[in-house]
Amino acid sequence: TSRHTRVGVLNNPSSKIKESNTVIARGILAAFLTQNNSNLKSFLSKLSKEETAKSLAAGTKITKFLIPGMDGNAFEKKYNTLGLDLIKTHQVFCQEVLKLLPGQMAVTSNGR
């Protein structure tokens, strides 16, 4: 959040939710819950890169991508304890309330 913008993320996966295919989603959620705005923005930019996704899919630990200034201990603790139920809740909300198809993306806006 800033004076001008607020950002939130909802996950709407198209496949069965497992730990192995939710590394980035759990990383984003853990970062939102533990980091300040400037570190969060930089970390999300790093996670959104194609080479980062490929590296994570190949087995690289997400903590390798933490940026200087991040609270690594808080992030790692939240990441390791964040269950899949939150992502499943996001999926249900996206499909039942927002009427999105599995995996479909959308942008919602609500002015202050």
N, C-alpha and C positions, 0 to 999 in steps of 0.2 A: 504494500500500500504506500501511497505517497499522497501529496495534496491533490494530484491530478489523476491518478490511476490506482485501481485496485485489481489484483490478479488472483484468480483462484483456478484450481485444476480439478476436474472430475475425470476419472478413468472409466472408459467404456470399451473394455477389451472385446475382441471378437472370438477369442479362443478360451479354452478352459483355463481358469486362473490357478497358477501354480507358482511356487517360489522361483523356479527357474525362468519363468517368462514375465516376471514382474519386478525385475531388478531396478529398472529405471523408474517405474511408477512408485515403488517403495522408497527409492532414493529421493524423488521429488517430494513425496509426502513427508519423509523424515526431515528434509531440509526446510520445508515450510514450517514445520513444528519446532525447529531448534535454532534456526539461524536468523541473523538480522537482515534487513532488506538489501544492503549492498552486497553482502556475501551470497545471499540467496540468488540474486540476479546473475552474478558471475558464475555461480555453480550451475544454475539452470542453463545458461548459455553453453557451458562446457558439456553438460549432459545431452544437449540437443544436437551435438555434432555426430555425423554418421560414423566417423572413426571411433568415437567413444562407444557408441552402440555396438559396433563390431567387436571391439576389445572386450566389452562386458559379456557379450554373447560367447566369446572364446574363453571366458573364465576369469578374466581380470577382476579383482576385488574392487568394489565401488569406492572404497576408502582411498585408492590410488588417485582418484580424481578430485579429492578435496582440495580446496584452494587455500592459500595462506590467509589467516584471519578467521577461518571457520572454527567453530567449537567442535573439533573432531570427536571428542569423547561423547558429547551430548548427541551428536549425529549418529555415531556408531551404535550407541545404546538404543536410541529410538529405532534405527534401521533394523537392528537385530531383534527387537521385540514387537515390531509392527506386524500385526497379523494380516492375513489375507481377507479377513472379514470386512475391513474398511474398503478395500477395493471392490469386493462383492457388493457392498452397500452402494458405492458409487455406480456400479454397473446397473443395479436395479433402479436407482433414481434416474439414470440416463434413459433407460429403456421404458420404464413405466410412467414417469412423470414428463420427461422431455420428449418421449416418443421417438427416440433415436433407435436405429437398427444397431445390432451388435457391431462394434468397431467404427460406427459412423461418427464423424467429428462435427462439432458445432461451436459457434461463438455466441455467447449470450451477453447482453449488455443491460445494465440497470443504472441509470444516472442517479447521482446523489441528490 
